[in-house]
Amino acid sequence: MVPVIIGSINDHFTVAGLDLGLTILRVVVGVTLAMHGLNKIFGGGKIPGTAGWFESMGVRPGLLNAWMAALTEIGSGALLALGLLTPLAAGGMLAIMVVAGITAHRGNGFFIFNAGGGYEYVLVLGAVALCLGATGAGKWSLDSVLGLELYGITPGFVITAIAGFGGAALQLAAFWRPGSVKK
């Protein structure tokens, strides 16, 4: 076990139910995230359609950002489903959700069924990312098998938060120009 600054998870607390719950959560959220990335490449408008959508929101260059988003979703989703490098994978997911929330959803209210899609969905997935950073992947994960378990306030949560919020801030600073939105 990796020591943590605030509290710890001991073997008594890490029961099969918790590990089952974390596994279900990781796999469902990871596969869902990866499917969103695959959809950007193979679905509907494919990468050019995603690039055009990004450009319409002021995220430029659209093609580069479409590929970065798709590959981040696929990579982070696969890693989460496997429970491998969980704090970094959760950080990738958090970054995607923060950027999506700011660029595409924040002006549309809370509910996802609002016109344009509210921020409800990205808020929930962002919170799940932070929670997985704090809890770690659980015993039924590659992190556990390989001895890479990181959980708690430090280091798992901190790695997830820095990777997620830091990655989102860099992405937005480098590529988002809301004043240049194409109508």
N, CA, C and O of each residue as an XYZ file, in Angstrom:
732
protein
N       0.829     -1.195      0.000
C       0.000      0.000      0.000
C       0.866      1.250      0.000
O       1.943      1.284      0.595
N       0.372      2.266     -0.677
C       1.035      3.557     -0.696
C       0.489      4.380      0.462
O      -0.728      4.510      0.593
N       1.358      4.942      1.312
C       0.853      5.754      2.416
C       0.210      7.035      1.885
O       0.621      7.573      0.857
N      -0.787      7.504      2.594
C      -1.450      8.743      2.218
C      -1.390      9.708      3.382
O      -1.251      9.293      4.532
N      -1.491     10.981      3.093
C      -1.383     11.994      4.135
C      -2.631     12.013      5.012
O      -2.527     12.054      6.238
N      -3.801     11.982      4.397
C      -5.048     12.059      5.156
C      -5.763     10.724      5.032
O      -6.238     10.372      3.953
N      -5.842      9.984      6.118
C      -6.543      8.709      6.123
C      -5.809      7.645      5.331
O      -4.762      7.900      4.737
N      -6.365      6.475      5.333
C      -5.802      5.386      4.543
C      -6.892      4.357      4.296
O      -7.888      4.287      5.016
N      -6.678      3.578      3.276
C      -7.587      2.472      2.996
C      -6.860      1.214      3.427
O      -5.787      0.902      2.912
N      -7.443      0.493      4.370
C      -6.782     -0.730      4.813
C      -7.500     -1.938      4.230
O      -8.554     -1.810      3.608
N      -6.920     -3.104      4.438
C      -7.476     -4.321      3.853
C      -8.885     -4.616      4.362
O      -9.686     -5.208      3.639
N      -9.200     -4.215      5.592
C     -10.539     -4.441      6.126
C     -11.579     -3.634      5.344
O     -12.676     -4.121      5.072
N     -11.226     -2.399      4.987
C     -12.158     -1.533      4.269
C     -12.280     -1.932      2.799
O     -13.363     -1.835      2.222
N     -11.190     -2.374      2.192
C     -11.202     -2.722      0.775
C     -11.783     -4.110      0.611
O     -11.060     -5.073      0.356
N     -13.069     -4.203      0.756
C     -13.784     -5.471      0.656
C     -14.187     -5.716     -0.788
O     -14.101     -4.820     -1.628
N     -14.623     -6.927     -1.068
C     -14.991     -7.303     -2.433
C     -16.068     -6.392     -3.014
O     -16.056     -6.115     -4.213
N     -16.998     -5.924     -2.186
C     -18.057     -5.043     -2.682
C     -17.520     -3.731     -3.222
O     -17.965     -3.252     -4.264
N     -16.560     -3.150     -2.511
C     -15.943     -1.912     -2.977
C     -15.187     -2.162     -4.280
O     -15.280     -1.371     -5.219
N     -14.444     -3.259     -4.331
C     -13.693     -3.572     -5.547
C     -14.622     -3.843     -6.721
O     -14.331     -3.448     -7.850
N     -15.737     -4.515     -6.460
C     -16.718     -4.757     -7.515
C     -17.301     -3.435     -8.010
O     -17.405     -3.207     -9.215
N     -17.678     -2.572     -7.077
C     -18.232     -1.271     -7.449
C     -17.262     -0.436     -8.265
O     -17.646      0.159     -9.272
N     -16.003     -0.388     -7.838
C     -14.996      0.367     -8.587
C     -14.768     -0.230     -9.970
O     -14.582      0.500    -10.944
N     -14.783     -1.553    -10.053
C     -14.580     -2.206    -11.349
C     -15.720     -1.884    -12.300
O     -15.486     -1.540    -13.459
N     -16.950     -1.994    -11.820
C     -18.105     -1.667    -12.667
C     -18.029     -0.210    -13.121
O     -18.215      0.088    -14.301
N     -17.757      0.688    -12.187
C     -17.675      2.111    -12.516
C     -16.581      2.379    -13.543
O     -16.819      3.059    -14.542
N     -15.389      1.850    -13.305
C     -14.260      2.057    -14.229
C     -14.561      1.549    -15.627
O     -14.328      2.240    -16.618
N     -15.085      0.321    -15.692
C     -15.330     -0.295    -17.001
C     -16.428      0.454    -17.758
O     -16.269      0.751    -18.942
N     -17.533      0.760    -17.088
C     -18.634      1.455    -17.768
C     -18.203      2.848    -18.220
O     -18.430      3.224    -19.369
N     -17.590      3.605    -17.333
C     -17.171      4.961    -17.689
C     -16.035      4.921    -18.711
O     -16.023      5.715    -19.652
N     -15.091      4.013    -18.537
C     -13.980      3.907    -19.479
C     -14.435      3.539    -20.877
O     -14.003      4.147    -21.856
N     -15.306      2.548    -20.975
C     -15.817      2.140    -22.294
C     -16.651      3.267    -22.907
O     -16.555      3.525    -24.107
N     -17.467      3.936    -22.094
C     -18.268      5.058    -22.594
C     -17.371      6.157    -23.152
O     -17.630      6.683    -24.234
N     -16.327      6.502    -22.423
C     -15.400      7.543    -22.876
C     -14.697      7.116    -24.163
O     -14.589      7.904    -25.103
N     -14.225      5.885    -24.206
C     -13.549      5.385    -25.409
C     -14.498      5.379    -26.605
O     -14.089      5.693    -27.723
N     -15.751      5.026    -26.378
C     -16.735      5.024    -27.468
C     -16.953      6.433    -28.023
O     -17.141      6.605    -29.227
N     -16.927      7.434    -27.149
C     -17.040      8.818    -27.622
C     -15.854      9.174    -28.517
O     -16.022      9.842    -29.538
N     -14.668      8.733    -28.137
C     -13.492      8.976    -28.974
C     -13.581      8.259    -30.304
O     -13.269      8.835    -31.347
N     -14.005      7.002    -30.275
C     -14.154      6.236    -31.522
C     -15.224      6.853    -32.417
O     -15.094      6.839    -33.641
N     -16.279      7.392    -31.811
C     -17.320      8.053    -32.594
C     -16.781      9.288    -33.316
O     -17.198      9.591    -34.434
N     -15.857      9.993    -32.674
C     -15.263     11.157    -33.335
C     -14.498     10.743    -34.595
O     -14.429     11.506    -35.559
N     -13.931      9.550    -34.587
C     -13.148      9.072    -35.730
C     -14.025      8.389    -36.770
O     -13.881      8.644    -37.966
N     -14.935      7.521    -36.326
C     -15.664      6.655    -37.257
C     -17.145      6.981    -37.423
O     -17.763      6.530    -38.388
N     -17.727      7.751    -36.510
C     -19.160      8.007    -36.563
C     -19.510      9.219    -37.402
O     -18.630      9.970    -37.822
N     -20.777      9.405    -37.640
C     -21.339     10.583    -38.303
C     -20.401     11.350    -39.209
O     -20.044     10.882    -40.290
N     -20.007     12.526    -38.766
C     -19.139     13.387    -39.569
C     -17.667     13.064    -39.465
O     -16.833     13.739    -40.069
N     -17.343     12.033    -38.699
C     -15.954     11.597    -38.510
C     -15.090     12.771    -38.012
O     -15.618     13.762    -37.509
N     -13.797     12.656    -38.151
C     -12.886     13.707    -37.671
C     -13.168     15.054    -38.348
O     -13.181     16.074    -37.658
N     -13.393     15.105    -39.670
C     -13.689     16.413    -40.268
C     -14.943     17.074    -39.681
O     -14.971     18.292    -39.506
N     -15.967     16.292    -39.379
C     -17.169     16.844    -38.761
C     -16.898     17.366    -37.361
O     -17.364     18.443    -36.988
N     -16.132     16.588    -36.581
C     -15.756     17.031    -35.237
C     -14.912     18.291    -35.321
O     -15.097     19.221    -34.536
N     -13.983     18.323    -36.275
C     -13.120     19.497    -36.458
C     -13.954     20.734    -36.777
O     -13.700     21.811    -36.238
N     -14.943     20.584    -37.646
C     -15.811     21.705    -37.981
C     -16.610     22.192    -36.788
O     -16.794     23.394    -36.597
N     -17.090     21.237    -35.978
C     -17.828     21.599    -34.766
C     -16.922     22.356    -33.805
O     -17.324     23.373    -33.240
N     -15.697     21.861    -33.618
C     -14.749     22.543    -32.743
C     -14.467     23.957    -33.251
O     -14.470     24.911    -32.473
N     -14.226     24.089    -34.543
C     -13.970     25.411    -35.134
C     -15.143     26.350    -34.877
O     -14.947     27.533    -34.598
N     -16.373     25.819    -34.973
C     -17.562     26.656    -34.774
C     -17.666     27.185    -33.348
O     -18.365     28.167    -33.097
N     -16.969     26.532    -32.407
C     -16.963     26.988    -31.008
C     -15.722     27.810    -30.686
O     -15.545     28.247    -29.549
N     -14.857     28.026    -31.685
C     -13.648     28.804    -31.455
C     -12.465     27.974    -31.003
O     -11.468     28.529    -30.543
N     -12.551     26.653    -31.123
C     -11.444     25.760    -30.760
C     -10.665     25.479    -32.047
O     -11.118     24.737    -32.918
N      -9.474     26.096    -32.143
C      -8.701     26.041    -33.385
C      -7.242     25.677    -33.127
O      -6.680     26.055    -32.099
N      -6.631     24.948    -34.052
C      -7.179     24.384    -35.281
C      -8.070     23.175    -34.979
O      -7.726     22.314    -34.169
N      -9.194     23.138    -35.634
C     -10.194     22.109    -35.369
C      -9.700     20.698    -35.611
O      -9.986     19.796    -34.825
N      -8.961     20.497    -36.691
C      -8.504     19.151    -37.031
C      -7.561     18.599    -35.960
O      -7.724     17.460    -35.522
N      -6.590     19.387    -35.543
C      -5.661     18.956    -34.493
C      -6.416     18.654    -33.201
O      -6.179     17.629    -32.562
N      -7.316     19.543    -32.825
C      -8.059     19.357    -31.575
C      -9.022     18.186    -31.638
O      -9.249     17.521    -30.627
N      -9.592     17.922    -32.804
C     -10.467     16.757    -32.953
C      -9.678     15.473    -32.731
O     -10.136     14.566    -32.037
N      -8.495     15.403    -33.320
C      -7.654     14.216    -33.113
C      -7.206     14.104    -31.659
O      -7.230     13.013    -31.089
N      -6.797     15.221    -31.052
C      -6.364     15.171    -29.647
C      -7.502     14.719    -28.741
O      -7.290     13.905    -27.842
N      -8.705     15.239    -28.967
C      -9.852     14.848    -28.141
C     -10.175     13.372    -28.332
O     -10.379     12.645    -27.361
N     -10.221     12.933    -29.583
C     -10.557     11.533    -29.865
C      -9.542     10.586    -29.241
O      -9.918      9.605    -28.599
N      -8.267     10.873    -29.424
C      -7.227      9.978    -28.896
C      -7.157     10.021    -27.374
O      -6.876      9.004    -26.740
N      -7.411     11.192    -26.779
C      -7.447     11.279    -25.315
C      -8.616     10.470    -24.768
O      -8.466      9.756    -23.776
N      -9.769     10.576    -25.402
C     -10.932      9.804    -24.946
C     -10.697      8.302    -25.095
O     -11.019      7.532    -24.190
N     -10.144      7.887    -26.214
C      -9.881      6.459    -26.423
C      -8.829      5.961    -25.435
O      -9.023      4.935    -24.783
N      -7.722      6.683    -25.323
C      -6.641      6.258    -24.432
C      -7.041      6.275    -22.972
O      -6.825      5.298    -22.255
N      -7.627      7.382    -22.522
C      -8.050      7.474    -21.120
C      -9.137      6.457    -20.816
O      -9.131      5.837    -19.753
N     -10.067      6.286    -21.742
C     -11.140      5.311    -21.543
C     -10.617      3.896    -21.420
O     -11.034      3.148    -20.535
N      -9.703      3.525    -22.308
C      -9.131      2.171    -22.258
C      -8.355      1.959    -20.965
O      -8.486      0.915    -20.326
N      -7.546      2.945    -20.574
C      -6.773      2.819    -19.336
C      -7.688      2.722    -18.116
O      -7.426      1.935    -17.207
N      -8.758      3.516    -18.090
C      -9.702      3.425    -16.971
C     -10.362      2.058    -16.923
O     -10.466      1.459    -15.853
N     -10.808      1.558    -18.069
C     -11.465      0.249    -18.101
C     -10.536     -0.843    -17.588
O     -10.975     -1.768    -16.905
N      -9.259     -0.736    -17.916
C      -8.272     -1.720    -17.467
C      -7.796     -1.462    -16.038
O      -7.224     -2.345    -15.399
N      -8.033     -0.262    -15.547
C      -7.511      0.103    -14.231
C      -6.004      0.244    -14.267
O      -5.311     -0.216    -13.360
N      -5.498      0.870    -15.300
C      -4.056      1.038    -15.485
C      -3.720      2.524    -15.523
O      -4.318      3.289    -16.281
N      -2.759      2.923    -14.696
C      -2.362      4.333    -14.589
C      -3.593      5.204    -14.310
O      -3.793      6.251    -14.926
N      -4.390      4.745    -13.381
C      -5.703      5.332    -13.130
C      -5.682      6.831    -12.849
O      -6.511      7.540    -13.418
N      -4.786      7.367    -12.005
C      -4.818      8.817    -11.789
C      -4.572      9.623    -13.067
O      -5.201     10.663    -13.268
N      -3.675      9.162    -13.924
C      -3.422      9.866    -15.184
C      -4.589      9.706    -16.148
O      -4.985     10.665    -16.811
N      -5.142      8.500    -16.229
C      -6.300      8.266    -17.097
C      -7.483      9.114    -16.645
O      -8.176      9.711    -17.469
N      -7.713      9.167    -15.342
C      -8.799      9.991    -14.807
C      -8.519     11.469    -15.067
O      -9.445     12.240    -15.318
N      -7.258     11.863    -15.009
C      -6.883     13.239    -15.336
C      -7.191     13.583    -16.783
O      -7.657     14.684    -17.077
N      -6.934     12.643    -17.690
C      -7.280     12.855    -19.096
C      -8.777     13.027    -19.279
O      -9.228     13.897    -20.024
N      -9.541     12.192    -18.592
C     -10.999     12.290    -18.660
C     -11.474     13.620    -18.080
O     -12.347     14.272    -18.652
N     -10.905     14.018    -16.957
C     -11.284     15.282    -16.333
C     -10.976     16.455    -17.266
O     -11.797     17.362    -17.407
N      -9.815     16.446    -17.896
C      -9.450     17.528    -18.816
C     -10.461     17.648    -19.953
O     -10.894     18.748    -20.294
N     -10.833     16.509    -20.534
C     -11.819     16.510    -21.621
C     -13.144     17.099    -21.134
O     -13.767     17.892    -21.840
N     -13.575     16.713    -19.933
C     -14.860     17.179    -19.417
C     -14.825     18.673    -19.094
O     -15.801     19.379    -19.344
N     -13.716     19.158    -18.542
C     -13.606     20.585    -18.238
C     -13.649     21.399    -19.532
O     -14.380     22.385    -19.620
N     -12.875     20.992    -20.528
C     -12.865     21.714    -21.806
C     -14.248     21.668    -22.455
O     -14.740     22.689    -22.936
N     -14.875     20.497    -22.473
C     -16.215     20.381    -23.059
C     -17.218     21.241    -22.292
O     -18.067     21.899    -22.894
N     -17.120     21.232    -20.983
C     -18.038     22.024    -20.175
C     -17.918     23.509    -20.457
O     -18.925     24.210    -20.558
N     -16.691     23.989    -20.585
C     -16.467     25.420    -20.810
C     -16.799     25.826    -22.241
O     -17.461     26.841    -22.458
N     -16.351     25.049    -23.213
C     -16.507     25.465    -24.611
C     -17.875     25.146    -25.201
O     -18.369     25.897    -26.042
N     -18.494     24.050    -24.778
C     -19.705     23.593    -25.460
C     -20.974     23.623    -24.614
O     -22.066     23.724    -25.175
N     -20.875     23.539    -23.293
C     -22.078     23.285    -22.500
C     -22.446     24.352    -21.472
O     -23.615     24.441    -21.097
N     -21.516     25.150    -21.009
C     -21.806     26.033    -19.873
C     -22.890     27.054    -20.155
O     -23.613     27.442    -19.237
N     -23.024     27.495    -21.375
C     -24.044     28.488    -21.698
C     -25.420     27.907    -21.943
O     -26.354     28.639    -22.272
N     -25.558     26.597    -21.787
C     -26.819     25.929    -22.110
C     -27.591     25.458    -20.883
O     -28.515     24.653    -21.002
N     -27.220     25.952    -19.711
C     -27.900     25.540    -18.495
C     -27.399     24.198    -17.990
O     -26.430     23.646    -18.509
N     -28.067     23.688    -16.979
C     -27.617     22.466    -16.316
C     -27.996     21.194    -17.067
O     -27.139     20.342    -17.304
N     -29.249     21.055    -17.440
C     -29.748     19.769    -17.936
C     -29.260     19.444    -19.340
O     -29.229     20.308    -20.216
N     -28.880     18.191    -19.542
C     -28.371     17.730    -20.829
C     -29.439     17.832    -21.913
O     -29.106     17.975    -23.089
N     -30.715     17.761    -21.537
C     -31.783     17.829    -22.538
C     -32.104     19.258    -22.964
O     -32.939     19.452    -23.848
N     -31.467     20.262    -22.364
C     -31.652     21.644    -22.816
C     -31.101     21.792    -24.230
O     -30.239     21.022    -24.655
N     -31.602     22.779    -24.945
C     -31.090     23.054    -26.291
C     -29.578     23.252    -26.221
O     -29.090     24.032    -25.404
N     -28.851     22.559    -27.061
C     -27.395     22.647    -27.065
C     -26.729     21.735    -26.054
O     -25.510     21.569    -26.081
N     -27.512     21.140    -25.159
C     -26.962     20.221    -24.155
C     -26.319     20.961    -23.000
O     -25.285     21.607    -23.170
N     -26.920     20.872    -21.838
C     -26.370     21.508    -20.643
C     -25.139     20.780    -20.131
O     -24.702     19.791    -20.719
N     -24.586     21.271    -19.040
C     -23.314     20.757    -18.521
C     -23.462     19.585    -17.552
O     -22.464     19.123    -16.999
N     -24.663     19.101    -17.338
C     -24.935     18.011    -16.399
C     -24.032     16.789    -16.635
O     -23.400     16.303    -15.698
N     -23.970     16.301    -17.857
C     -23.216     15.084    -18.203
C     -21.719     15.257    -17.938
O     -21.090     14.396    -17.325
N     -21.153     16.375    -18.403
C     -19.712     16.564    -18.217
C     -19.370     16.811    -16.749
O     -18.283     16.451    -16.297
N     -20.287     17.419    -16.005
C     -20.074     17.615    -14.569
C     -20.007     16.273    -13.847
O     -19.118     16.050    -13.025
N     -20.944     15.382    -14.155
C     -20.961     14.061    -13.514
C     -19.699     13.280    -13.872
O     -19.060     12.704    -12.991
N     -19.335     13.254    -15.147
C     -18.133     12.505    -15.536
C     -16.864     13.124    -14.955
O     -15.933     12.401    -14.600
N     -16.818     14.444    -14.854
C     -15.670     15.090    -14.215
C     -15.564     14.716    -12.743
O     -14.469     14.472    -12.237
N     -16.708     14.670    -12.054
C     -16.719     14.257    -10.646
C     -16.293     12.803    -10.501
O     -15.559     12.461     -9.574
N     -16.747     11.944    -11.413
C     -16.335     10.534    -11.390
C     -14.822     10.435    -11.563
O     -14.173      9.635    -10.890
N     -14.261     11.237    -12.453
C     -12.807     11.221    -12.662
C     -12.073     11.573    -11.372
O     -11.114     10.898    -10.998
N     -12.519     12.624    -10.695
C     -11.882     13.007     -9.432
C     -12.036     11.915     -8.377
O     -11.101     11.638     -7.626
N     -13.204     11.300     -8.319
C     -13.424     10.213     -7.353
C     -12.520      9.024     -7.640
O     -11.952      8.448     -6.712
N     -12.376      8.644     -8.910
C     -11.487      7.523     -9.247
C     -10.034      7.863     -8.934
O      -9.261      6.982     -8.557
N      -9.657      9.127     -9.087
C      -8.315      9.532     -8.680
C      -8.119      9.364     -7.184
O      -7.052      8.945     -6.735
N      -9.153      9.691     -6.410
C      -9.067      9.584     -4.953
C      -9.118      8.141     -4.471
O      -8.395      7.774     -3.545
N      -9.969      7.315     -5.090
C     -10.134      5.938     -4.612
C      -9.126      4.975     -5.215
O      -8.811      3.944     -4.621
N      -8.622      5.309     -6.388
C      -7.805      4.351     -7.126
C      -8.708      3.367     -7.843
O      -9.932      3.436     -7.726
N      -8.110      2.460     -8.576
C      -8.853      1.534     -9.435
C      -9.428      0.344     -8.685
O     -10.314     -0.335     -9.204
N      -8.952      0.078     -7.491
C      -9.396     -1.098     -6.750
C      -8.493     -2.295     -6.993
O      -7.585     -2.255     -7.822
N      -8.761     -3.353     -6.255
C      -7.915     -4.555     -6.321
C      -8.048     -5.309     -7.637
O      -7.134     -6.032     -8.033
N      -9.177     -5.145     -8.316
C      -9.397     -5.876     -9.566
C      -8.995     -4.991    -10.740
O      -9.817     -4.645    -11.588
N      -7.726     -4.634    -10.771
C      -7.214     -3.715    -11.784
C      -5.764     -4.052    -12.105
O      -5.088     -4.744    -11.343
N      -5.304     -3.556    -13.231
C      -3.888     -3.734    -13.564
C      -2.995     -2.914    -12.638
O      -1.864     -3.314    -12.361
N      -3.483     -1.780    -12.158
C      -2.708     -1.018    -11.171
C      -2.375     -1.893     -9.967
O      -1.242     -1.884     -9.485
N      -3.355     -2.646     -9.484
C      -3.147     -3.517     -8.331
C      -2.189     -4.653     -8.665
O      -1.269     -4.946     -7.902
N      -2.412     -5.289     -9.813
C      -1.562     -6.417    -10.227
C      -0.107     -5.982    -10.367
O       0.806     -6.720     -9.995
N       0.107     -4.773    -10.908
C       1.464     -4.280    -11.166
C       2.048     -3.487    -10.000
O       3.174     -3.000    -10.091
N       1.302     -3.351     -8.915
C       1.792     -2.604     -7.760
C       1.835     -1.101     -7.987
O       2.688     -0.413     -7.427
N       0.927     -0.590     -8.800
C       0.892      0.837     -9.125
C      -0.251      1.569     -8.437
O      -0.662      2.637     -8.888
N      -0.763      1.011     -7.360
C      -1.910      1.614     -6.691
C      -1.545      2.957     -6.078
O      -0.635      3.059     -5.255
N      -2.269      3.976     -6.494
C      -2.126      5.317     -5.941
C      -3.529      5.810     -5.631
O      -4.370      5.887     -6.526
N      -3.788      6.142     -4.387
C      -5.114      6.605     -4.024
C      -5.008      7.510     -2.814
O      -3.969      7.582     -2.157
N      -6.081      8.185     -2.538
C      -6.136      9.099     -1.406
C      -5.923     10.531     -1.870
O      -5.793     10.803     -3.063
N      -5.891     11.442     -0.901
C      -5.694     12.853     -1.233
C      -4.383     13.019     -1.984
O      -4.315     13.749     -2.973
N      -3.359     12.352     -1.522
C      -2.091     12.296     -2.255
C      -1.731     10.843     -2.354
O      -1.948     10.101     -1.395
N      -1.207     10.409     -3.436
C      -0.921     11.153     -4.660
C      -2.014     11.057     -5.719
O      -2.053     11.894     -6.620
N      -2.901     10.068     -5.643
C      -3.861      9.835     -6.719
C      -4.743     11.018     -7.056
O      -4.831     11.417     -8.217
N      -5.399     11.585     -6.048
C      -6.298     12.714     -6.286
C      -5.538     13.909     -6.829
O      -6.000     14.578     -7.753
N      -4.370     14.178     -6.255
C      -3.571     15.332     -6.688
C      -3.112     15.158     -8.130
O      -3.172     16.102     -8.917
N      -2.657     13.962     -8.483
C      -2.238     13.701     -9.865
C      -3.417     13.910    -10.810
O      -3.273     14.558    -11.847
N      -4.576     13.369    -10.461
C      -5.767     13.524    -11.300
C      -6.145     14.992    -11.444
O      -6.406     15.457    -12.553
N      -6.175     15.723    -10.338
C      -6.568     17.133    -10.377
C      -5.581     17.971    -11.181
O      -5.989     18.806    -11.988
N      -4.291     17.756    -10.965
C      -3.288     18.533    -11.710
C      -3.339     18.198    -13.198
O      -3.336     19.095    -14.040
N      -3.387     16.904    -13.521
C      -3.449     16.505    -14.933
C      -4.733     17.015    -15.580
O      -4.707     17.505    -16.709
N      -5.847     16.904    -14.874
C      -7.135     17.297    -15.435
C      -7.307     18.797    -15.576
O      -7.559     19.299    -16.671
N      -7.171     19.513    -14.469
C      -7.372     20.960    -14.528
C      -6.217     21.651    -15.246
O      -6.420     22.619    -15.980
N      -5.001     21.143    -15.026
C      -3.840     21.708    -15.723
C      -3.903     21.473    -17.216
O      -3.650     22.380    -18.008
N      -4.245     20.242    -17.602
C      -4.375     19.926    -19.025
C      -5.462     20.752    -19.687
O      -5.283     21.238    -20.804
N      -6.587     20.914    -19.005
C      -7.685     21.723    -19.549
C      -7.262     23.181    -19.699
O      -7.551     23.811    -20.716
N      -6.579     23.717    -18.691
C      -6.131     25.113    -18.760
C      -5.170     25.324    -19.926
O      -5.275     26.313    -20.652
N      -4.239     24.397    -20.102
C      -3.305     24.506    -21.231
C      -4.039     24.414    -22.563
O      -3.767     25.189    -23.480
N      -4.959     23.477    -22.669
C      -5.737     23.297    -23.901
C      -6.515     24.568    -24.235
O      -6.490     25.040    -25.372
N      -7.196     25.108    -23.251
C      -7.994     26.309    -23.482
C      -7.115     27.513    -23.817
O      -7.436     28.287    -24.719
N      -6.011     27.669    -23.093
C      -5.116     28.800    -23.355
C      -4.497     28.720    -24.747
O      -4.334     29.740    -25.417
N      -4.158     27.533    -25.171
C      -3.481     27.375    -26.457
C      -4.430     27.400    -27.650
O      -4.053     27.879    -28.720
N      -5.654     26.894    -27.490
C      -6.476     26.641    -28.673
C      -7.868     27.267    -28.692
O      -8.507     27.278    -29.745
N      -8.358     27.785    -27.575
C      -9.731     28.296    -27.563
C      -9.737     29.796    -27.755
O      -9.126     30.535    -26.984
N     -10.425     30.237    -28.778
C     -10.577     31.654    -29.079
C     -12.067     31.951    -29.241
O     -12.573     32.007    -30.362
N     -12.775     32.142    -28.110
C     -14.233     32.291    -28.193
C     -14.680     33.493    -29.013
O     -15.787     33.485    -29.552
N     -13.862     34.510    -29.120
C     -14.223     35.677    -29.925
C     -14.156     35.413    -31.416
O     -14.618     36.229    -32.214
N     -13.581     34.273    -31.801
C     -13.421     33.963    -33.225
C     -14.409     32.905    -33.690
O     -14.181     32.234    -34.696
N     -15.502     32.757    -32.958
C     -16.494     31.728    -33.274
C     -17.086     31.984    -34.648
O     -17.489     33.102    -34.968
N     -17.133     30.923    -35.462
C     -17.749     31.013    -36.788
C     -19.253     30.836    -36.642
O     -19.713     29.899    -35.990
N     -19.998     31.716    -37.236
C     -21.466     31.637    -37.176
C     -22.001     30.863    -38.350
O     -23.214     30.689    -38.474
